[in-house]
Amino acid sequence: MLILKSHFKSRNGNLIIGELDVVELAKRFGTPLYVMDEQRIREKYRKFYAAFSSRWPSVLVCYALKANSNLAIAKILKSEGAGADVSSDNEMRIALQAGVPGTKMVFNGNHKSPSELKLAIENNVMINVDSFQELEAIEAITSKLKLRARISFRVNPDVQASTHPYIATGLRESKFGFDVASGQAFSAYRRALDMNNVEVVGMHANIGSQILEPEPFEEEARKLMALVVELKEKLNVFISVMDFGGGIGIPYKPEEKELDPNVVAERMVSVVKSVTEEKDLPKPTLMFEPGRYMVGDSGVLLTKVGYTKERPGIPTWIFIDAGMNALIRPALYGAYHHIEVANKLENKNDFEYNVGGPLCESGDFLGKNRKLAKVEQNDLVAVFDVGAYGLAMSNQHTAQSRPAVVLVNRNKAEIVRKRETFEDLTRLDQIPEWLK
């Protein structure tokens, strides 16, 4: 059965993105091709921001560039008012180039190099400190620079969320954050009070990614606000920025339901409001770091069928021109991405296929046992929900070039990342003297 999300349309059996036919996009730009829908990105940002800002006076949404760090995407979200959640110096530079000021940026990660910390401090980026050694490094760097650093501590609240183990980040055994239960997080704040060059402004946690139920977010809010109260009562530390991270997922499978950010906002804001009123605390700025929610379902990977291979007793293999080099999530996580024959949407999905890529790996597939319209050579196959962690996790396995990226804005389309060439693949290589 054909299943399309509401922001995609079918016209004459062809998939429409924005107002453009993917058959024409493939002719114009080639395949494999990432196609991003600008209006969908703007729609998702506005929905997320409105959910929280309608319930709380001060809200900052920092787009997580790890999901998709394309400069054009960053500029779209900056134009909507978003800040940036960055996890490397290059992501920081991309956000700065997109026009995001350092004061609307937060720097995350468990291994921030001295040069990265220096760049953050010089641009007044809030640093979510992840270890005692990192805290000491920040104090040393700020002392040399004669600057103060705005810091927050990433705390680990031990919240269980139903998601893949690789993207569950709020459990005690996770590599991230200061442990709350043992008192380690409290000790980190106390240690910072003795430092001359750091300004403690925030508290941060991130309980995981691709979460589709609201309960873990409410638990996160309760545990973090309990620590906020403890810090105020015992150390007289006021947390002015509550950074709850990201984590709201998107429905990849047709049977999955979208988690409405209004439901999450109602639960989380109710907790914050209750605690601040009961304990007579000033109202902090609420910060969030959505990535996948913002851009995930705006992206489609458009591919072309090269060959088909029939074998008795198993689904027919169809081989397309993009595999785990362009989209590694199915191979890495066993992730599901919905697939349709993009030029045969009006045909019935009566045939069972395995969808394989061009790489010399048995794990190089984007879907197995999928019911699709009858597939023939040169058909276009669309892989959905690839706007987040698609291109960002792509690679050059078997010296494959990464796909181009095109941005669609209603009836306009333009390349926002060129397709890699042979020269791109080899330009960093050098031959040592003894091989010349």
N, C-alpha and C positions, 0 to 999 in steps of 0.2 A: 504494500500500500504506500502510495506517495505521501510523504510527510515533509512539509516545509514550514518553517517558522514564519510568523506573520509579516516580518519585514522583507521576506523574499516573495517574489511573484513568478508566475508562469505565463508566457505569452507564446502562442503557436507551438507549445511544447518545449520551449527553451526557457532556461532559468534567467530571470531578470534580477540584476543587482542595482539598486537605485532605480534608474529608469533605463538602464542599458542591458542589452542582450549579451549573454556571455559568449555566444557564438561569434559575435562581432568583436568582442574583447579579445578572444583567442586569435582571431585573424589579425587583429591590429598589433597585439603585443606578444603573441606566441605563448607556448606552454612549456613547462609548468609555470603557473602564474598565481601569485597571491593577490587576491582582490579584497580591498578593504572599503567598507561603506562608511563614509564620513558622517552622514546624518544619523546612522545608528549609534556611532560613538557618542555624538552629542546628546542624543536621546537618553542613552544609558547614564551619562554623567548627570544630566539634569534630574533624572529620576532619583538617583542615589543622593545627590546633594539636597534635594527638596525633602526627602524622607527625614533627614536629620535636622536640617536648618529650620524646618517648620516646627520642630519640637524643642530646639535649643538655640540660644542667642548667638553663640560663637562656634562655628564649625569650619574646619579646613580639611578638604579632601585632597590628599596627595597621591597622584597617580603613580602606581608602581611600575617604573620603567622596565623592570626585569621581564614583565609580560610581553612587551613589544617596545623596543627602544628606538624605533624609526623616528627620525627628526620631525617629519610631517605629522605623525601621530602625536608626538609631544607638543607640537605647536597648536594642534586642534584643541587639546585638553587645556593647555595654557590659556587659550583664547576664551575658554569657558570659565576660567577662574581657578583652575586646579593648580595645586602645588605639585611637588615631585618627591616620590620616595625613590632614593637611589642606593645602589649597592656596590658601586665601584667609582673610581675617579672618572672613567669614561662616561658612565651614565650621568654623573654630575655635570660633566662638560656638555653633554647633549642637552640636559635640562637648562643649563645656563645659556646655551646657544639658542634654545627655543624661546628664551626670554623669561624663564622662571627665576625670580630673585632668590638668593640664598636663604632669605628669611622665610620663604615658603617651601623650604626643602628640608628633608630629613634623611640622614645617612645611616643605613642599616648594614649589618653583616658582622660575622664573628671574627673576621681577620682583616682589619683595616690597616694598611701599610702606613708608615710614617709620612710618606709623600701624599697619600690620600687624606690622612688626617689634616695635614698642613693645608691642603686645598680647601677642605671643608671649613677649617677655622678661619682662613683668610676671607671666605665668602659668607661667613656668619650662618653657616648651615647647622641646624640642630643635629647633634651626634647622639644616636642611640647606643650608649656604651654597653658592651657585651661581656666584659671581664675586668677583673681588678688590674691586670697588666695593661690593658688598653687604657684604663683610667689614668694610670701612672704615665703612660706614653703621652696622653693628651696634656697632662700637667707640664711635662718636660717641654713639649713643643710650644705650648702657649707661653712658657717662661722665656724661651728664646725669641719668640716673635713679639713679645710684649703685648699680647692680645689676650682677651678672655674668650673662652669657648662656652657656647650654649650646649648643655648636655641634658640628656634624658637617660634613664637606665632601662635596658630591656630586661624585663623580669619574666620568669617562667612560672605561670600559675598552676601548672599541672591540670590542664583541661583536656578531656578526651573528646575528640571530634571524629565523626564517621567519614574518613577519607583515606586515600592511599597512604601507607606508612611513610613513604618517602616525602610526602608533603604535609605530614602531621608534625607541627613544630611547637606545640604547647604542652607536651608531656615532659615529665621530669627527666626522662632518659634522652630527650632531644639535646643536641649540641648547643642550642641557643639559650641565652639569657641567664640571669641570676636566679637561683632557686628561692622561691618565696617561703615554702614550708619550713626550711631549715633555718631561716633567718638571714641567709646570705644576702638577699636583696636589701633588707633593712641595713645590714652592715655596709653595703656599698654606698648608700645615701649618707650614712654617718661618716664614712671615710671622706667623701667629697666635701663635707663641711669644713674639713681641716685644710683644704686646698685654697690657694690664693687666686688661681687663674681660671676656675671653672664656675659657671653659673648653672645651678641645678634648676631646670624649668619643667621637666616632664617625667612621665612614666610611660613605658611602652611594653606591649605584649602583642604577639601574633600567634594565634592558636592553630593555624594551619591554612590550607588552601582547598578550594573546591568543596565547601561546606554548604549543604542544602537544607539544614534545619536550624531554627533560631536558638535552641536551648544552649548550645555551647557558648554563643556570644553573650547571653545573659549571665551564664556562670562566670565567664571572663570578667564582665563588668563588676559582678559582686566581689570577686576575689581581689581585683585591682583596687576597688574603692575601699575595701577593708584595709589594704596596705596604705592607702592615702590617709585614712583616719589615724592609723598607727604612727605614721611619720609626723603628722601634725601634732598629735598628743604627746609623743615622746621626744621628738627632735625639733618641733616647731618649724618643720619644713612644709611649705605650701606648694603643691603641684599645680602649676598654671596651665599645663598642656597634658591632656590625657590622650595618648596615642594608642588606640585599640587595634591597630594593624588592619589587615584586609581579611580575605578568606571567603567572602560570599561567592558561591560558585555559580555555574550556569548549567542548564540541563543539556547534556550531550546526547543522551538517549531519548528517543521519542516518548517513552513512558515516564520520564522524569519531569517533575514540576519545578518551575522557577521559584526561588526563594525571594519573596517580595522584600526589598529593603525597608519598606514601611513597617513590616512585622518586626524586623531586627531592630530598627530604630525605636519603636515603641517600647520594646523590652529593655534595651540598653539605656535609653534616656530615662526611663522610669526609675531604674536603679540609681543612676547618677543624681537625678533630682531628689530622690528620697534621702540619700546619704548626705548630700550637701545641705539640704534643709534641716535634717535632724541634727547634724553636727555644726550647723551655722558656718559652713565653709563658703568662700567666694566661688563663683561659678567658673570652672576652667574652660579653656578652649578644647573642644572635642576634635580629635584628628583621626582620620581613617586613611588607609593605604590600599584601596582597591586596584587591582590590575586586570585580572581575568574578567571580572564583572564588566569592566569598562569596554574592553576591546575584543573579548573572546568570540562572541557570536556575530561580530561585524565582519569576520574574515572567512573567505572561502579559498581553498586551494583548487585551482582549475587545472585539470590534467587531460592528456590525450591518450587514447588506447592505441597501443602499437600492435600487440598480438593477443590472441586468445589460444588457450590450450585445453583440450578436452581429455579427461581421463575417466575410464569406467568406474562408477561407484563413488566418485567424489565430485564436489562442485567444480565447474569449469574455472580455470584460472584466467583472469584477464590481467594483462601487464600494461601498466601505465608509465608515463615518463617522469614520475616522481615517487620516491619511496622514503625510507627512513633517513635519507640524507636531507630531505625537505621537511619531513614531519616525523620526528622520532618518538612521539608519545605512545603510539600503539606498540612499538617494539620495547620501549623502556618501561612503561607502566602497565602495559596491557590495556591502554586507554581505548575507549570507543569513540569514534567519530562517525557521524551519520554520512552516508554516501548515496548519491543519486546519479543517474545518467542525465547530464545537464541539457542534452538536446533531445531527450525523449521523455519529458516529464508527464506527458499525457498518455504514455503507454503504461500498461499494467506491469507491476513488478512481480512477474511470475517465474523468474529464472534465478537459480541460486549460483552465486559466484564467490570465489576468493579473489581479492584485489591485491595484486603484487606489484612491487616496484622493480626498478631495473638493476638493483645492486646484487652482487654475488654473495648473498646472505640468505639463509632460509628464514631468518627473522624479518626479512624485508617485505613486510606486507602492511597495508593500511586497513584491511578488514577481511574477515573470513565469514563464510556462510551467510552472505548478504543477499537478500531478495532484491533484484533489480530488473529493469526493463531489459529486453534482449540486447546484448552488447555486440557490437561489430567494430572492426578496425576503424580508427579515426573518430569514433564517438568521443564526446567530452564527458569526463567523469568529474563531478564536483564533490570535494570533501569539505564538510561544514565545520564551523566552530573552531577555526584554526588561527584566529586573530591574536590569541595569547599563547605563548610558548610554542609557536609554530616556527616562524623564521628565527625567533630568539634562540632556539635550541637546534637549529639546522647545522649541517656539517658538510664536509667535502669528501665523504667516503667514496672510494674509487675515482677520486678526482672529478666528482660531479660538481658542476657549477650550481651555486644557490640560485633559486628562482628570482625573477623580477617581482616587484611589488607595485601594483597600480592602485591608486586611490580614486574611488568613484564618489562624486558629489552630484546627486540627482542625474542630470543628463551629461555631465562632464566626467572625463577620465584622464588621468595623467600619471606617468611613471613617478614613483617616489623613492624607488630603489632600483637601480639598474641590474639587469641580469649579469652575473659574474661571467667573465671571459677566461680563456686560457691564460692570458697575460695576468689577470687577477690571481689566478691559482699559483702562478710561478714567480711573481714579481719579488717575493721576499726570499726566494731561494738564492744561494750563492755556491759557487764551485770553489773548493779549496785549491790552493796553488798546486798541490801535488797531483791533482786530477786534471789539470789543464794540459 
